[in-house]
Amino acid sequence: MTPKRRFKPVIRRHPLLRADVATALVALCAAVGVVQFYRPEAALGRTPFAHLGVTTMSLGNASGNAFGKSGEVKLLFALPGQKVQFPLAVGGDPTALTYEWTSLRGIETGFSSQPIDGADIATPTTPGFYYLTLVNGKDRQIVREPALAVMRPFHEKLGAMLNGYRIGTYLAEKLRGGSDKEHPDGFLEIYPQHLDLPISKHLKVRDFVTHDDQNDVWPKYIALQPRLLDKLELVFAELERMRTSNEYRELELDVHSGFRTPSHNKVVRRAARDSRHQYGDAADVVVDVNGDGRIDSGDQRLIVAAVEAVERAHPDLIGGLGIYNSRRYATPYVHIDARGTRSRWRG
């Protein structure tokens, strides 16, 4: 089990210096100016890249509602050329700002600078991961979080294959009159450098890559629903609140199974034929809730309680909850999904 560490904001505290009255007044005026523009980077989800020539002046940051209901989702999803809501808190005159996109792969985006006009932002037409880049004259600022994932549209899948990667066939594709809603809208395009990209507070891209026999095939593709990330982070936050000991402050967790291609799902023992893992809104997780170094029924009871609490508070995130603790499994785990209807079972 691989521990996942929380990202903690770093807040620098400067000691107050004694000075004469005139110096104190000058310092106070300067401090007022700084307070108006300073925001802790971790709290706002912004980390500038010095080697990309990022300005030291704050042009703007993603506002709090850009990170989902949990406040911890670090990825926005869009199809090529689609507009996406990217709420910004800008410093200064927004009419002086334009925006571009910076590819995480270092490739040309083919995207021309556009003016900021509300929260709706146009996205690149090429699938990939991008950082929003704010521009004011010669000043440039990269907003690292949330990152943008432009998906490869589902209709580009030819039979069982997408760009050389085997995905398989969805049940809706086999049935007459299958609805577009019965398969993902698109797939995230994954290269090796994307695997450690944080997509929420506790989770990374690698947590959702299918564990199949295509280890050397790149790019890989995964389906992922943002509502699942929100639900998982809300559950993790609830589990942290349940802890009574200050000795264990960080959850140790592992994603046993994230996205499964339909092709791989066929060979998973006891997997449901139409498993929610294929749609990107399910995950099997292992969490050491009480921090005792063991995974047992006590941890699972707390996870069940946390899921029930989250679904009561957020009915739109209702879904499935499966408990797997029989002797058939080396490590007990819990299935959590956001399918939209309530379901409970034991395996």
C-alpha positions as CSV (number, residue, x, y, z in Angstrom):
1,M,0.0,0.0,0.0
2,T,1.5,3.3,-1.0
3,P,0.9,6.2,1.3
4,K,-0.5,9.4,-0.2
5,R,0.5,12.6,1.6
6,R,-1.6,15.6,2.0
7,F,-0.5,18.9,0.5
8,K,-0.2,21.5,3.2
9,P,-0.1,25.2,2.6
10,V,3.2,26.9,3.4
11,I,2.6,30.2,5.1
12,R,5.7,32.3,5.8
13,R,5.5,34.3,9.0
14,H,7.8,37.3,9.3
15,P,8.8,38.6,12.8
16,L,7.7,42.2,13.6
17,L,10.6,44.5,13.9
18,R,10.7,47.4,16.2
19,A,11.1,50.7,14.5
20,D,10.5,54.4,15.0
21,V,7.0,55.8,14.3
22,A,7.8,57.0,10.8
23,T,9.3,53.6,9.8
24,A,6.3,51.8,11.3
25,L,3.9,53.9,9.2
26,V,5.8,53.2,6.0
27,A,5.8,49.5,6.8
28,L,2.1,49.5,7.6
29,C,1.3,51.1,4.2
30,A,3.4,48.6,2.4
31,A,1.8,45.7,4.3
32,V,-1.7,46.9,3.3
33,G,-0.7,46.9,-0.3
34,V,0.8,43.4,0.0
35,V,-2.3,42.0,1.7
36,Q,-4.4,43.1,-1.2
37,F,-2.5,40.9,-3.6
38,Y,-0.9,38.1,-1.5
39,R,-2.7,34.7,-1.4
40,P,-1.1,31.5,-0.1
41,E,-0.4,29.5,-3.2
42,A,-1.5,26.2,-1.8
43,A,-4.9,27.6,-0.7
44,L,-5.5,29.1,-4.1
45,G,-4.0,26.3,-6.2
46,R,-1.3,28.3,-7.9
47,T,2.4,27.5,-8.3
48,P,4.4,29.7,-10.6
49,F,7.2,28.2,-12.8
50,A,10.2,30.4,-12.5
51,H,12.0,28.8,-15.5
52,L,9.1,29.7,-17.8
53,G,9.6,33.4,-17.2
54,V,6.6,33.8,-14.9
55,T,6.1,37.3,-13.5
56,T,6.4,37.9,-9.8
57,M,3.3,40.1,-9.9
58,S,0.0,38.4,-9.3
59,L,-2.1,38.7,-12.4
60,G,-4.8,36.5,-11.1
61,N,-5.6,33.1,-9.5
62,A,-8.2,30.4,-9.7
63,S,-11.0,31.3,-7.3
64,G,-12.2,28.8,-4.7
65,N,-15.2,27.6,-6.7
66,A,-12.8,26.3,-9.4
67,F,-12.0,23.2,-7.3
68,G,-15.3,21.4,-7.1
69,K,-17.7,20.9,-4.2
70,S,-14.9,19.4,-2.1
71,G,-12.6,22.3,-2.9
72,E,-9.9,19.7,-3.6
73,V,-10.3,18.7,-7.3
74,K,-7.3,19.9,-9.2
75,L,-8.5,19.1,-12.8
76,L,-11.0,20.5,-15.1
77,F,-12.4,18.4,-18.0
78,A,-13.3,19.5,-21.5
79,L,-13.6,18.3,-25.1
80,P,-11.5,19.9,-27.8
81,G,-12.5,23.5,-28.5
82,Q,-15.2,23.4,-25.9
83,K,-15.6,26.3,-23.4
84,V,-15.1,25.5,-19.7
85,Q,-15.8,27.5,-16.6
86,F,-12.6,28.6,-15.0
87,P,-13.5,31.1,-12.3
88,L,-10.7,33.6,-11.7
89,A,-9.9,36.2,-9.1
90,V,-7.9,38.8,-11.1
91,G,-5.7,41.5,-9.6
92,G,-6.2,44.8,-11.4
93,D,-8.1,45.6,-14.6
94,P,-9.4,42.3,-16.2
95,T,-9.7,44.0,-19.6
96,A,-5.9,44.3,-19.8
97,L,-5.5,40.5,-19.5
98,T,-5.4,37.8,-22.1
99,Y,-5.0,34.1,-21.7
100,E,-3.1,31.3,-23.4
101,W,-2.5,27.6,-22.6
102,T,0.8,25.9,-21.7
103,S,1.1,22.2,-22.6
104,L,2.5,19.9,-20.0
105,R,4.2,18.0,-22.8
106,G,5.9,21.2,-24.0
107,I,4.2,21.0,-27.4
108,E,2.7,23.8,-29.4
109,T,-1.0,24.3,-28.5
110,G,-2.1,26.1,-31.7
111,F,-4.1,28.4,-29.4
112,S,-4.1,32.2,-30.0
113,S,-4.3,34.6,-27.0
114,Q,-7.8,35.6,-26.2
115,P,-9.2,38.3,-23.8
116,I,-10.6,37.4,-20.5
117,D,-14.4,37.6,-20.8
118,G,-16.1,36.2,-17.7
119,A,-15.6,32.7,-16.3
120,D,-16.1,30.9,-19.6
121,I,-12.7,30.0,-21.2
122,A,-12.1,28.5,-24.6
123,T,-10.0,25.4,-24.6
124,P,-7.3,24.0,-27.1
125,T,-8.4,21.8,-29.9
126,T,-5.7,19.2,-29.3
127,P,-6.2,16.6,-26.5
128,G,-3.8,16.9,-23.6
129,F,-3.1,18.5,-20.2
130,Y,-2.7,22.3,-20.0
131,Y,-2.0,25.1,-17.6
132,L,-3.9,28.4,-18.0
133,T,-1.4,31.2,-18.7
134,L,-2.4,34.8,-17.9
135,V,-0.7,37.5,-20.0
136,N,-0.5,41.3,-19.5
137,G,2.0,42.9,-21.9
138,K,5.4,41.2,-21.2
139,D,4.2,39.7,-17.9
140,R,3.1,36.1,-17.9
141,Q,1.7,34.0,-15.1
142,I,1.0,30.2,-15.2
143,V,-1.9,29.0,-13.1
144,R,-1.0,25.4,-12.3
145,E,-4.1,24.4,-10.5
146,P,-6.6,23.5,-11.6
147,A,-5.0,22.0,-14.7
148,L,-7.1,21.5,-17.8
149,A,-7.6,18.0,-19.3
150,V,-8.8,18.2,-22.9
151,M,-10.1,14.7,-23.6
152,R,-9.9,12.6,-26.8
153,P,-13.6,12.3,-27.9
154,F,-15.3,8.9,-27.6
155,H,-16.2,8.9,-31.3
156,E,-12.5,8.7,-32.2
157,K,-12.4,5.2,-30.9
158,L,-12.4,2.8,-33.9
159,G,-13.9,-0.5,-32.8
160,A,-11.9,-1.6,-29.8
161,M,-8.9,0.7,-30.4
162,L,-8.1,4.3,-29.7
163,N,-4.8,5.6,-31.2
164,G,-3.2,2.2,-30.8
165,Y,-4.5,1.6,-27.2
166,R,-6.9,-1.3,-26.7
167,I,-10.1,-0.1,-24.9
168,G,-12.7,-2.6,-26.0
169,T,-16.4,-2.3,-26.6
170,Y,-19.0,-0.8,-24.3
171,L,-22.3,-2.5,-23.7
172,A,-24.2,0.4,-25.3
173,E,-22.2,-0.1,-28.5
174,K,-23.4,-3.7,-28.7
175,L,-27.1,-2.9,-28.1
176,R,-29.4,-1.3,-30.6
177,G,-30.5,2.2,-29.6
178,G,-27.7,2.6,-27.1
179,S,-27.6,6.1,-25.7
180,D,-24.6,8.4,-25.9
181,K,-25.0,8.7,-22.1
182,E,-24.1,5.1,-21.7
183,H,-20.5,5.6,-22.5
184,P,-17.9,8.2,-21.5
185,D,-17.8,11.5,-23.4
186,G,-14.1,11.1,-23.9
187,F,-10.8,9.8,-22.5
188,L,-7.8,11.5,-20.9
189,E,-4.7,11.0,-23.0
190,I,-1.9,9.9,-20.7
191,Y,1.9,10.0,-21.3
192,P,4.5,8.9,-18.8
193,Q,5.1,12.5,-17.6
194,H,1.4,12.8,-16.6
195,L,1.4,9.9,-14.2
196,D,2.3,11.9,-11.1
197,L,0.1,14.9,-11.9
198,P,-2.2,15.6,-8.9
199,I,-5.8,15.5,-9.9
200,S,-7.1,16.0,-6.4
201,K,-5.7,16.5,-2.9
202,H,-5.1,12.8,-2.4
203,L,-5.1,11.3,-5.9
204,K,-2.9,11.3,-9.0
205,V,-3.4,10.3,-12.6
206,R,-1.6,7.0,-12.0
207,D,-4.3,5.9,-9.6
208,F,-6.8,5.5,-12.4
209,V,-4.7,3.9,-15.2
210,T,-6.0,0.4,-16.1
211,H,-3.8,-2.4,-14.7
212,D,-3.8,-4.5,-17.9
213,D,-1.1,-6.0,-20.2
214,Q,-0.4,-2.7,-22.2
215,N,2.4,-1.5,-20.0
216,D,4.5,-0.4,-22.9
217,V,1.7,1.2,-25.0
218,W,1.7,5.1,-25.0
219,P,-0.4,7.1,-24.9
220,K,-2.8,5.3,-22.6
221,Y,-6.4,6.4,-22.1
222,I,-8.6,6.6,-19.1
223,A,-12.2,7.7,-18.5
224,L,-12.7,9.7,-15.3
225,Q,-15.7,11.7,-14.0
226,P,-15.1,14.8,-11.9
227,R,-18.0,13.9,-9.6
228,L,-16.1,10.8,-8.5
229,L,-13.1,12.9,-7.5
230,D,-15.4,15.2,-5.5
231,K,-17.1,12.3,-3.7
232,L,-13.8,10.6,-2.8
233,E,-12.3,13.8,-1.5
234,L,-15.4,14.5,0.6
235,V,-15.2,11.0,2.0
236,F,-11.5,11.4,2.8
237,A,-12.2,14.7,4.5
238,E,-15.0,13.0,6.6
239,L,-12.6,10.3,7.6
240,E,-10.1,12.8,8.7
241,R,-12.7,14.5,10.9
242,M,-13.6,11.2,12.5
243,R,-10.1,10.7,13.8
244,T,-9.8,11.3,17.5
245,S,-6.1,10.9,17.9
246,N,-3.7,13.7,16.9
247,E,-0.9,11.2,16.4
248,Y,-2.2,10.2,12.9
249,R,-2.9,13.3,10.9
250,E,-2.5,11.9,7.4
251,L,-4.6,9.3,5.7
252,E,-2.7,6.3,4.2
253,L,-4.6,5.2,1.2
254,D,-4.3,3.3,-2.0
255,V,-6.5,3.1,-5.1
256,H,-6.8,-0.7,-5.7
257,S,-8.6,-0.2,-9.0
258,G,-9.6,3.0,-10.9
259,F,-10.6,3.0,-14.5
260,R,-11.0,-0.3,-16.2
261,T,-11.2,-0.6,-20.0
262,P,-14.1,-2.8,-21.1
263,S,-11.4,-5.1,-22.6
264,H,-9.7,-5.5,-19.2
265,N,-12.9,-5.7,-17.2
266,K,-13.7,-9.0,-19.1
267,V,-10.8,-10.7,-17.5
268,V,-11.2,-9.4,-13.9
269,R,-12.6,-12.2,-11.8
270,R,-16.1,-11.6,-10.4
271,A,-16.3,-8.2,-12.1
272,A,-19.7,-7.0,-13.1
273,R,-20.3,-7.2,-16.8
274,D,-21.2,-3.5,-16.9
275,S,-19.0,-2.4,-14.1
276,R,-19.0,1.3,-13.2
277,H,-15.1,1.2,-13.4
278,Q,-15.5,1.3,-17.2
279,Y,-17.3,4.7,-17.1
280,G,-14.8,6.4,-14.8
281,D,-17.1,7.0,-11.9
282,A,-15.9,4.2,-9.6
283,A,-12.8,3.4,-7.5
284,D,-11.8,0.5,-5.2
285,V,-9.9,2.1,-2.3
286,V,-7.9,0.8,0.7
287,V,-7.7,3.3,3.6
288,D,-6.0,2.9,7.0
289,V,-8.5,5.2,8.7
290,N,-7.4,4.8,12.3
291,G,-3.7,4.8,11.5
292,D,-2.9,1.5,13.2
293,G,-1.0,0.1,10.2
294,R,-3.6,-2.5,9.5
295,I,-6.6,-2.7,7.1
296,D,-9.5,-4.4,8.8
297,S,-13.2,-4.3,9.4
298,G,-12.8,-1.4,11.8
299,D,-11.5,0.8,8.9
300,Q,-14.3,-0.4,6.6
301,R,-17.0,0.6,9.2
302,L,-15.6,4.1,9.3
303,I,-15.5,4.3,5.5
304,V,-19.1,3.2,5.3
305,A,-20.2,5.8,7.8
306,A,-18.2,8.5,5.9
307,V,-19.8,7.6,2.5
308,E,-23.3,7.6,4.1
309,A,-22.6,11.1,5.6
310,V,-21.4,12.5,2.2
311,E,-24.4,11.1,0.3
312,R,-26.8,12.7,2.9
313,A,-25.1,16.0,2.5
314,H,-24.7,15.7,-1.3
315,P,-27.6,13.7,-2.8
316,D,-26.3,14.4,-6.3
317,L,-23.2,12.3,-5.5
318,I,-25.2,9.2,-4.5
319,G,-23.9,5.9,-5.8
320,G,-22.7,2.4,-5.0
321,L,-20.9,1.2,-1.9
322,G,-19.4,-2.3,-1.9
323,I,-17.5,-4.0,1.0
324,Y,-15.0,-6.6,0.1
325,N,-13.6,-8.4,3.1
326,S,-13.9,-12.1,2.5
327,R,-10.9,-14.4,2.6
328,R,-10.7,-14.3,-1.2
329,Y,-9.1,-10.9,-0.9
330,A,-5.6,-10.5,0.5
331,T,-6.4,-6.9,1.5
332,P,-10.0,-5.8,2.4
333,Y,-11.1,-2.9,0.3
334,V,-14.2,-0.7,-0.4
335,H,-15.8,0.1,-3.7
336,I,-17.1,3.7,-4.0
337,D,-18.9,5.1,-7.1
338,A,-21.1,8.0,-8.1
339,R,-23.5,6.3,-10.5
340,G,-26.5,8.4,-9.5
341,T,-28.5,5.7,-7.8
342,R,-28.0,4.1,-4.4
343,S,-26.7,0.6,-4.3
344,R,-25.1,-1.4,-1.4
345,W,-23.5,-4.9,-1.4
346,R,-20.8,-7.2,0.0
347,G,-18.3,-9.2,-1.8
